[in-house]
Amino acid sequence: MYDGTGVTGNTVANQVFVIPNTVGSYLVDHPCVNGVVVVPGTGQTVAVTYD
């Protein structure tokens, strides 16, 4: 998960969270400055909510 402005060009510098390959719910309590960009890993299916 990145705090980025677009779906491309995201780097480790703006990475907020790495989605693990373990089934479960993960709360990421981090302020967002630009936008939330979620990039699932290979074979992953994710559902994201933002509050």
C-alpha positions in Angstrom: 0.0 0.0 0.0 1.3 3.4 -1.0 0.6 7.0 -0.2 0.8 8.0 -3.9 -0.8 10.2 -6.5 -1.1 7.5 -9.2 -1.1 3.8 -9.9 2.4 3.9 -11.4 5.6 5.2 -10.1 5.2 4.1 -6.5 8.5 3.3 -4.7 9.7 2.2 -1.3 9.9 5.9 -0.4 6.1 6.2 -0.3 5.3 2.6 0.7 3.1 2.5 3.9 2.3 -1.2 4.3 3.2 -4.6 2.7 0.2 -6.8 2.2 1.1 -10.2 3.7 0.2 -13.5 2.0 -1.8 -14.5 5.1 -5.6 -14.4 5.1 -6.9 -11.9 7.6 -7.8 -8.3 8.3 -5.2 -5.7 8.7 -5.7 -2.2 10.2 -3.3 0.4 8.9 -3.6 3.5 10.9 -1.5 6.0 8.9 -2.3 9.5 7.6 -2.6 9.8 3.9 -1.2 12.9 2.2 -1.6 12.1 -1.5 -3.9 9.1 -2.0 -4.3 5.5 -1.1 -2.8 3.1 -3.8 -3.2 -0.6 -3.2 -1.1 -3.0 -5.3 -1.9 -6.7 -4.6 0.9 -9.2 -4.9 0.9 -12.0 -7.4 -2.1 -14.2 -6.8 -3.6 -12.0 -4.2 -7.2 -10.7 -4.1 -7.9 -7.8 -1.7 -10.8 -5.8 -0.5 -10.1 -2.3 0.8 -12.1 0.1 3.0 -11.1 3.6 3.8 -12.4 5.6 6.8 
